[in-house]
Amino acid sequence: MSSYSILFVCMGNICRSPTAHGVFRQMVTDQGLAQWVNIDSAGTHNYHPGSPADARSQHHALKRGYDLSDLRARQITDSDFETYDLILAMDWDNLALIQAACPDAHQGKVRRLTEFCQRQDSPVVPDPYYCGDQGFEQVLDLVEDACEGLIKHVKGHAK
């Protein structure tokens, strides 16, 4: 099996993208794919460089068995477009920012995470930053569903 790399991207890389990073990392490990799948997350903005995931994201993720404590925020870089096989935006605004920065040769790598949802019907993973507990739980519901679909996608593309 050849390696496959995925980058999850939101605005500041402290809520949605580290949640997706942690959830997908756990699913990849559970499926025995960790040695073939490279996972990272980044933000379109450099608001929180080096910061851990938002405490609320960590709390809600940990309640479901996902540890985000080692993840640190960073901004997407030009080299990411070359490095990653799939760059997954959490919403329309971040998708547009990523597409605007992405070289034409790599545009096909840029998609929305929710395209991989199997049960949930949402075009985006909404930003929970100014929401209460329910916002973070909704993020996890969408991310878990999308990551299950993403596992199927990875298995289909990794040879």
SULLINZI-V723140 format. One record per run of one state. SS is the DSSP state (helix for helix, strand for strand, loop for the rest). FROM is the first residue (numbers start at 1). TO is the last residue. If there is no record, write none. Layout:
# SULLINZI-V723140
ss={SS,SS}
from={FROM,FROM}
to={TO,TO}
This chain:
# SULLINZI-V723140
ss={loop,strand,loop,helix,loop,strand,loop,strand,loop,helix,loop,strand,loop,strand,loop,helix,loop,strand,loop,helix,loop,helix,strand,helix,loop,helix,loop}
from={1,4,11,16,31,37,44,52,53,55,64,72,73,75,76,78,84,86,90,92,102,104,110,113,117,133,158}
to={3,10,15,30,36,43,51,52,54,63,71,72,74,75,77,83,85,89,91,101,103,109,112,116,132,157,159}
